[in-house]
Amino acid sequence: MAFTAPAMVLFLVFTVLPVAGAFGLSFTTYDVLTPPSWAGLANYGRLLEDDTFFTTLKNILYYCAMFVPAMIAISLVLALALSRRLPGMAIFRTVYFIPVVTSPVAAATVWAWMLNSHYGPINEVLGYFGIPGPAWVGDGSTAMVSIVIVTLWQGVGSNMLIYLAGLQNVPAHLYEAAALDGAGRWRTFLHITWPSLRTTTFFVTTLSLIGAFQLFDQAYVMTKGGPGNTTLTPVYQIYETGFNRLQMGYASAQAFTLFIIIVAVTVINMRVNRDQVPE
């Protein structure tokens, strides 16, 4: 597809130039109030000694370890359930997709109320069954789990649709052959459905990883990075550094370092799955 001249101009103005400008700022000391001064690689050297930055990376890896597998499993199960030709399936697909178009800030605000340890309805329901509800966002051991629950609720609908599209591309004659051979549902899934969805799973995994490393809204609204920095994410730290401390040069260095990490994780994911994904 050839780009028109206006499209190229818009791409340069709104994408290339801002990225180039931010990359240039990463080599400066800039506080918005005074002109930037050249700092060389000082900002990147500072990152190597920033314990908080490495804490954010540890937090986001912990988040990925919970979020990505759960996202794949729940999306696939929902897609399998909603792929059946039964009355009302379109309604259920719409219901599961509604959270995707919900504002992340609004959704996180509602969930923060629901997970409140004192008056939240979730702990009220647990207490009705005699189960003491945790502090959720107020406890370091459950705060990240709370964020995972919210992000899963909001993101599972889009990946469910991707899996639904993948299921429609599985040849029907494979299922017919399996039925003739007497294969049950579990064997059919293991030997036909799952292998046929490798490309789809790779796509979902890649999108989920990239989205996970960009986590910000839910952590900002629900926990403010706490308690004790247990939910502080790289993007949250970039926001704090740039807009609260007015250290734009250092924030730009953090942003480009995060960009390199995301690219590296994506490449590793591609290489790990290269032999499993059909050409």
C-alpha positions in Angstrom: 0.0 0.0 0.0 1.5 3.3 -1.1 1.4 6.3 1.2 0.1 9.6 -0.2 2.1 12.8 0.4 -0.3 14.2 3.0 -0.2 10.9 4.9 3.6 11.0 4.9 3.6 14.5 6.2 1.2 13.7 9.0 3.3 10.6 9.9 6.4 12.7 10.1 4.8 15.5 12.1 2.8 13.4 14.6 5.1 10.4 14.9 8.7 10.7 13.7 9.4 14.3 15.0 7.9 13.7 18.5 9.9 10.5 18.9 13.1 12.1 17.6 12.5 15.1 19.9 12.0 12.8 22.9 15.1 10.8 22.0 17.1 14.0 21.9 15.8 15.1 25.3 17.0 11.8 26.8 20.5 13.2 26.4 19.8 16.4 28.2 18.8 17.8 31.5 15.5 19.5 31.1 13.0 20.7 33.7 10.5 22.4 31.3 11.1 25.8 33.0 14.6 26.3 31.7 16.2 25.5 28.3 17.6 21.9 28.1 21.3 21.4 28.7 23.4 18.7 27.2 24.0 15.8 29.6 25.3 13.1 27.2 24.8 9.6 28.5 24.3 10.7 32.1 20.6 9.9 32.2 21.2 6.4 30.9 24.1 5.9 33.4 21.7 7.1 36.2 19.3 4.3 35.2 21.8 1.7 36.0 22.0 2.9 39.5 18.3 3.5 39.9 16.9 0.8 42.3 13.4 2.1 41.8 13.6 1.5 38.0 14.7 -2.1 38.6 11.8 -2.5 41.1 9.4 -1.5 38.4 10.8 -4.0 36.0 10.5 -6.7 38.7 6.9 -5.7 39.3 6.0 -5.7 35.6 7.6 -9.2 35.1 5.6 -10.5 38.1 2.5 -8.9 36.5 3.3 -10.5 33.1 3.7 -13.9 34.7 0.2 -13.8 36.1 -1.6 -11.7 33.3 -0.4 -13.3 30.1 -1.1 -17.0 30.8 -4.5 -16.1 32.4 -5.4 -13.9 29.4 -4.6 -16.7 26.9 -6.5 -19.3 28.9 -9.6 -17.3 29.7 -9.9 -15.8 26.2 -9.5 -19.2 24.6 -12.1 -20.8 26.9 -14.6 -18.1 26.2 -14.0 -18.3 22.5 -14.6 -22.1 22.6 -17.8 -21.6 24.6 -19.1 -18.9 22.3 -18.1 -20.5 19.0 -21.0 -22.9 19.2 -24.0 -22.3 17.0 -26.6 -21.8 19.7 -29.3 -19.1 20.1 -28.2 -16.0 21.9 -24.4 -16.4 21.3 -24.2 -13.0 19.6 -25.6 -11.4 22.8 -23.1 -13.1 25.0 -20.2 -12.1 22.7 -21.4 -8.5 22.9 -21.7 -8.6 26.7 -18.1 -10.0 27.0 -16.8 -7.3 24.7 -18.4 -4.3 26.5 -15.5 -4.0 29.0 -13.1 -3.5 26.1 -14.8 -0.2 25.1 -15.1 1.0 28.8 -12.7 3.8 29.9 -9.8 2.2 31.8 -9.9 5.0 34.4 -13.6 4.7 34.9 -13.4 0.9 35.2 -10.5 1.1 37.6 -12.4 3.6 39.8 -15.4 1.2 40.0 -13.2 -1.8 40.7 -11.3 0.1 43.4 -14.6 0.7 45.2 -15.7 -2.9 44.7 -12.4 -4.2 46.1 -12.4 -1.8 49.1 -11.6 -3.8 52.2 -14.1 -2.0 54.4 -17.2 -1.4 52.4 -16.5 -3.1 49.0 -19.3 -5.5 47.8 -16.8 -8.2 47.0 -15.6 -8.6 50.6 -19.3 -8.2 51.7 -20.2 -11.3 49.6 -17.2 -13.2 50.9 -18.1 -12.3 54.5 -21.6 -13.7 53.8 -20.1 -17.1 53.2 -17.8 -16.8 56.3 -14.7 -16.0 54.2 -12.6 -13.1 55.5 -11.9 -10.8 52.6 -8.3 -9.6 52.0 -7.3 -5.9 51.9 -6.9 -6.3 48.1 -5.3 -3.0 46.9 -4.1 -2.1 50.4 -2.0 -5.3 50.9 1.3 -5.7 49.1 0.6 -9.4 48.6 -2.7 -8.9 46.8 -2.4 -5.4 45.2 -0.9 -6.7 42.0 -3.4 -9.6 41.9 -6.2 -7.0 42.1 -4.7 -5.1 39.1 -4.5 -8.4 37.2 -8.2 -9.1 37.8 -9.2 -5.7 36.5 -7.0 -5.8 33.4 -8.2 -9.3 32.6 -11.8 -8.2 33.0 -11.2 -5.3 30.6 -9.0 -6.9 28.0 -10.3 -10.5 27.7 -13.1 -9.5 25.3 -10.8 -8.3 22.5 -8.6 -11.4 22.6 -11.7 -13.6 22.8 -12.8 -12.2 19.4 -9.3 -12.9 18.0 -9.6 -16.5 19.1 -13.1 -16.7 17.6 -11.7 -15.6 14.3 -9.0 -18.2 14.6 -11.5 -20.9 15.3 -13.5 -20.1 12.2 -10.3 -20.8 10.1 -9.9 -24.3 11.5 -10.9 -26.7 8.6 -14.2 -28.5 9.4 -13.1 -31.7 7.8 -10.5 -32.2 10.5 -13.2 -32.3 13.1 -15.3 -34.6 11.0 -12.3 -37.0 10.7 -11.7 -36.9 14.4 -15.3 -37.7 15.1 -15.1 -40.7 12.7 -12.1 -41.9 14.6 -13.9 -41.7 17.8 -11.8 -38.9 19.3 -13.4 -37.1 22.3 -13.5 -33.4 22.9 -10.3 -33.3 24.9 -8.3 -35.2 22.3 -9.8 -33.2 19.5 -8.8 -30.0 21.2 -5.2 -31.2 21.9 -4.6 -32.6 18.4 -6.6 -30.3 16.1 -7.9 -27.1 17.8 -4.8 -26.1 19.8 -2.2 -26.8 17.0 -4.4 -24.9 14.5 -4.5 -21.8 16.9 -0.7 -21.5 17.3 -0.5 -18.4 15.1 -3.4 -16.9 16.9 -1.9 -17.7 20.3 1.4 -16.2 19.2 -0.4 -13.0 18.2 -2.4 -12.8 21.4 0.7 -13.4 23.5 2.7 -10.7 21.7 -0.1 -8.1 22.1 -0.6 -9.1 25.8 3.1 -8.7 26.5 3.4 -5.3 24.9 0.2 -4.1 26.7 1.4 -5.5 30.0 4.7 -3.5 29.8 2.6 -0.4 29.2 0.5 -0.8 32.3 -0.4 2.6 33.9 -4.1 3.5 34.2 -5.1 0.8 36.7 -2.0 1.2 38.9 -2.4 4.9 38.9 -6.1 4.9 39.9 -6.2 1.9 42.2 -3.0 1.8 44.1 -0.8 4.9 43.2 2.0 2.4 42.8 1.7 1.2 46.4 1.7 -0.2 48.9 5.5 0.1 49.2 6.1 0.3 45.4 4.7 -3.2 44.9 2.6 -2.0 42.0 4.9 0.7 40.7 5.3 0.1 36.9 7.8 1.5 34.5 5.3 3.8 32.8 4.1 5.0 36.2 7.6 5.9 37.1 8.1 7.7 33.8 5.0 9.7 34.5 6.2 10.6 38.0 9.7 11.5 36.8 8.5 13.7 33.9 5.4 15.4 35.2 5.7 15.5 38.9 9.5 15.9 39.3 9.9 17.8 36.0 12.9 15.7 35.0 12.0 15.4 31.4 15.4 14.3 30.2 15.6 11.4 32.6 12.0 10.5 31.9 12.8 10.3 28.2 15.7 8.1 28.9 13.5 5.8 31.0 10.9 5.7 28.1 13.4 4.7 25.5 15.0 2.1 27.8 11.5 0.7 28.2 11.0 0.7 24.5 14.2 -1.3 24.0 13.1 -3.8 26.7 9.7 -4.2 24.9 11.4 -4.8 21.6 13.8 -7.3 23.2 10.9 -9.2 24.9 8.9 -9.3 21.6 11.9 -10.6 19.7 12.5 -13.3 22.3 8.8 -14.3 22.1 9.1 -14.5 18.3 12.1 -16.7 18.5 10.7 -19.0 21.2 7.5 -19.5 19.2 9.2 -19.5 15.7 9.4 -23.3 15.5 5.8 -23.7 16.7 4.1 -21.2 14.5 3.5 -22.6 10.9 4.8 -20.6 8.0 
